């Protein structure tokens, strides 16, 4: 396989396609296929989902990160998404309930930014369809759009272009998608409160706790009312579950 796929300590995946609801009538969100599993948001999300009893497959490029994934309660899967083919990704995704994209090239090299944040993201959407995984949650950013207005000579241009293209592709993909668009990420503790679709003036803060982003992903996975919707947000005063249901 071109993507160098290898499971690290992987248990047999749970197939919940015939068991969508638990005894209380709440829909199960296991198994989650989490792309970008070693990111700060992803590790917080993994811990949160694992504490709820959900199974998380965390995709990483560096096998040295596997221990961190396991400590968070996830199952690491070594797979270089930049090099992985659509068939590689589809094979890895099968028997999962949902895909979460929380990966990124990290800026710097525009070619790699396009390769990861646009091309690999789009391949993952096509792979999800191939694998029969309908649910897809994308972590984007506040202001993402194909009409983003970032000048071509701005270092942020490649990222803005890549994320705008990936989000647009997802909207037309036929998947059950949700796009989360947090503002400037911080390491502040979770408040469980956000403001959706903020009316920003020049100079306004867009700070968004990574812990709140992880909670928002969890809330989106648990609520089918978020399907087909996008949520620009920052830290605010509305409880996350309520803000994503409004």
C-alpha positions as CSV (number, residue, x, y, z in Angstrom):
1,X,0.0,0.0,0.0
2,X,1.3,3.4,-0.9
3,X,0.1,5.0,2.4
4,X,2.3,2.8,4.7
5,X,-0.6,1.7,6.7
6,X,0.1,-0.2,9.9
7,X,-2.0,-0.7,13.0
8,X,-0.3,-0.4,16.4
9,X,-1.9,-2.6,19.0
10,X,-5.2,-2.5,17.1
11,X,-8.1,-4.5,18.5
12,X,-10.7,-5.9,16.2
13,X,-13.0,-3.0,15.2
14,X,-16.5,-3.0,16.4
15,X,-19.2,-3.0,13.7
16,X,-22.1,-1.0,15.0
17,X,-24.0,-0.6,11.7
18,X,-26.7,-3.0,13.0
19,X,-26.6,-1.5,16.5
20,X,-27.1,2.3,16.1
21,X,-28.7,2.9,19.5
22,X,-27.8,2.0,23.0
23,X,-30.2,0.8,25.7
24,X,-31.3,4.3,26.5
25,X,-32.1,5.2,22.9
26,X,-29.0,7.4,22.4
27,X,-27.2,6.8,19.1
28,X,-23.7,5.3,19.4
29,X,-20.9,7.3,17.7
30,X,-18.3,4.5,17.8
31,X,-16.1,3.7,15.9
32,X,-14.6,7.1,15.1
33,X,-11.9,7.3,12.5
34,X,-9.9,10.4,13.6
35,X,-7.5,11.8,11.0
36,X,-4.8,13.9,12.6
37,X,-4.9,12.0,15.8
38,X,-1.9,13.5,17.5
39,X,-3.1,17.1,17.3
40,X,-4.0,18.9,20.5
41,X,-7.7,19.0,19.7
42,X,-7.7,15.3,18.5
43,X,-6.0,14.1,21.7
44,X,-8.6,16.0,23.8
45,X,-11.4,14.5,21.7
46,X,-10.0,11.0,22.0
47,X,-9.9,11.2,25.8
48,X,-13.4,12.6,25.9
49,X,-14.8,9.9,23.6
50,X,-12.9,7.1,25.3
51,X,-14.2,8.2,28.7
52,X,-17.7,7.8,27.3
53,X,-16.9,4.2,26.1
54,X,-16.4,5.0,22.4
55,X,-13.7,3.4,20.3
56,X,-11.4,5.8,18.5
57,X,-9.0,4.9,15.7
58,X,-6.4,7.8,15.6
59,X,-4.5,8.2,12.4
60,X,-0.9,9.3,12.9
61,X,2.1,9.6,10.6
62,X,4.8,9.1,13.2
63,X,4.8,5.7,15.0
64,X,6.6,7.5,17.9
65,X,3.3,9.2,18.7
66,X,1.4,5.9,19.3
67,X,2.0,5.9,23.1
68,X,0.3,9.3,23.4
69,X,-2.7,8.0,21.5
70,X,-2.9,5.0,23.7
71,X,-2.6,7.1,26.9
72,X,-5.6,9.1,25.6
73,X,-7.6,5.9,25.2
74,X,-7.4,5.6,21.4
75,X,-6.0,3.0,19.0
76,X,-3.2,4.4,16.9
77,X,-3.1,3.7,13.2
78,X,0.1,4.6,11.3
79,X,-0.9,6.0,7.9
80,X,0.7,8.9,6.0
81,X,-2.4,10.7,4.7
82,X,-0.3,12.8,2.4
83,X,0.9,9.6,0.5
84,X,-2.2,7.4,1.1
85,X,-4.3,6.5,-1.8
86,X,-8.1,6.7,-1.8
87,X,-8.2,2.8,-1.6
88,X,-5.7,2.9,1.3
89,X,-8.0,5.3,3.2
90,X,-11.2,3.4,2.3
91,X,-9.7,0.1,3.6
92,X,-8.8,1.7,6.9
93,X,-12.1,3.4,7.3
94,X,-14.3,0.4,6.8
95,X,-16.4,-0.7,9.9
96,X,-16.3,2.8,11.4
97,X,-19.3,4.9,12.1
98,X,-17.9,8.4,11.3
99,X,-14.8,10.2,10.1
100,X,-13.4,13.3,11.8
101,X,-10.8,15.4,10.0
102,X,-8.6,17.3,12.4
103,X,-5.4,17.2,10.4
104,X,-3.3,19.9,8.9
105,X,0.1,20.5,7.3
106,X,0.9,23.1,9.9
107,X,1.7,25.9,7.4
108,X,5.1,26.8,6.0
109,X,5.3,24.9,2.7
110,X,2.5,25.8,0.4
111,X,2.9,22.7,-1.7
112,X,2.5,20.5,1.4
113,X,-0.4,22.6,2.6
114,X,-2.3,21.9,-0.7
115,X,-1.3,18.3,-0.6
116,X,-2.7,17.7,3.0
117,X,-5.3,20.3,3.7
118,X,-6.9,20.1,0.2
119,X,-5.9,17.0,-1.7
120,X,-5.7,14.5,1.2
121,X,-8.8,15.9,2.7
122,X,-10.7,15.4,-0.5
123,X,-9.4,11.9,-0.9
124,X,-10.6,11.1,2.6
125,X,-14.1,12.2,1.6
126,X,-14.1,10.0,-1.5
127,X,-12.7,7.2,0.6
128,X,-15.4,7.6,3.2
129,X,-18.0,7.1,0.5
130,X,-16.2,4.1,-0.9
131,X,-16.1,2.6,2.6
132,X,-19.8,3.3,3.2
133,X,-19.0,5.7,6.1
134,X,-21.6,8.5,5.7
135,X,-20.9,10.7,8.7
136,X,-18.0,13.2,8.3
137,X,-17.1,16.0,10.6
138,X,-14.6,18.6,9.3
139,X,-12.6,20.9,11.5
140,X,-12.0,24.0,9.5
141,X,-11.5,27.6,10.7
142,X,-13.5,30.8,11.2
143,X,-13.6,32.6,7.9
144,X,-13.0,29.6,5.7
145,X,-14.5,30.1,2.2
146,X,-13.6,29.9,-1.4
147,X,-14.1,33.6,-1.4
148,X,-11.7,34.2,1.6
149,X,-10.2,37.4,0.4
150,X,-6.6,36.6,1.5
151,X,-4.1,38.2,-0.8
152,X,-1.9,35.8,-2.8
153,X,1.3,37.2,-1.3
154,X,0.0,36.5,2.2
155,X,1.7,33.4,3.8
156,X,-1.9,32.3,4.9
157,X,-3.1,32.2,1.3
158,X,-2.3,28.5,0.6
159,X,-4.1,27.4,3.7
160,X,-7.1,29.6,3.0
161,X,-7.3,28.3,-0.5
162,X,-6.9,24.7,0.6
163,X,-9.4,24.8,3.4
164,X,-12.0,26.6,1.2
165,X,-11.7,24.1,-1.5
166,X,-11.9,21.1,0.9
167,X,-15.0,22.5,2.6
168,X,-16.7,23.2,-0.7
169,X,-16.0,19.7,-1.9
170,X,-17.4,18.2,1.3
171,X,-20.7,20.2,1.0
172,X,-21.3,18.6,-2.4
173,X,-19.9,15.2,-1.5
174,X,-23.2,13.5,-0.6
175,X,-21.8,12.6,2.9
176,X,-23.6,13.5,6.1
177,X,-21.3,16.4,6.8
178,X,-20.8,19.0,9.5
179,X,-18.2,21.7,9.2
180,X,-16.9,23.3,12.5
181,X,-15.1,26.6,12.1
182,X,-13.4,27.7,15.3
183,X,-11.5,30.9,15.7
184,X,-8.0,31.4,16.9
185,X,-7.1,28.3,18.9
186,X,-5.9,28.6,22.5
187,X,-4.9,26.3,25.3
188,X,-7.4,27.6,27.7
189,X,-9.5,25.2,29.7
190,X,-12.9,24.1,28.4
191,X,-15.7,26.4,29.2
192,X,-18.4,24.4,27.3
193,X,-19.7,27.7,26.0
194,X,-19.3,29.2,22.5
195,X,-20.8,31.8,20.3
196,X,-21.9,30.6,16.9
197,X,-21.8,32.9,13.8
198,X,-20.3,35.8,15.7
199,X,-20.8,39.3,14.3
200,X,-17.2,40.4,14.3
201,X,-15.8,43.9,14.2
202,X,-12.2,44.7,13.4
203,X,-10.1,43.9,16.4
204,X,-12.6,41.6,18.0
205,X,-11.2,38.5,19.6
206,X,-11.8,35.1,18.0
207,X,-10.2,33.1,20.7
208,X,-11.5,29.5,20.9
209,X,-10.3,27.0,23.4
210,X,-9.1,23.7,21.8
211,X,-10.9,22.0,24.6
212,X,-14.1,23.6,23.4
213,X,-13.4,22.5,19.9
214,X,-13.1,18.9,21.1
215,X,-16.4,19.3,22.9
216,X,-18.0,20.7,19.8
217,X,-16.9,17.7,17.7
218,X,-18.3,15.4,20.3
219,X,-21.6,17.3,20.3
220,X,-21.8,17.2,16.5
221,X,-21.2,13.5,16.4
222,X,-24.0,13.0,18.9
223,X,-26.6,15.1,17.1
224,X,-27.9,14.4,13.7
225,X,-29.4,17.9,13.6
226,X,-25.9,19.2,12.8
227,X,-25.8,17.3,9.5
228,X,-25.5,19.5,6.5
229,X,-24.6,22.5,8.6
230,X,-21.6,24.6,9.3
231,X,-20.8,26.4,12.5
232,X,-18.4,29.4,12.6
233,X,-17.7,30.0,16.3
234,X,-15.5,31.3,19.1
235,X,-15.6,31.1,22.8
236,X,-18.8,32.6,24.1
237,X,-21.8,32.2,26.5
238,X,-24.0,29.5,24.9
239,X,-23.7,25.9,26.1
240,X,-22.1,24.0,23.2
241,X,-24.8,21.3,22.8
242,X,-27.4,24.1,22.7
243,X,-25.4,26.3,20.3
244,X,-25.1,23.4,17.8
245,X,-28.8,22.6,18.1
246,X,-30.1,26.1,17.6
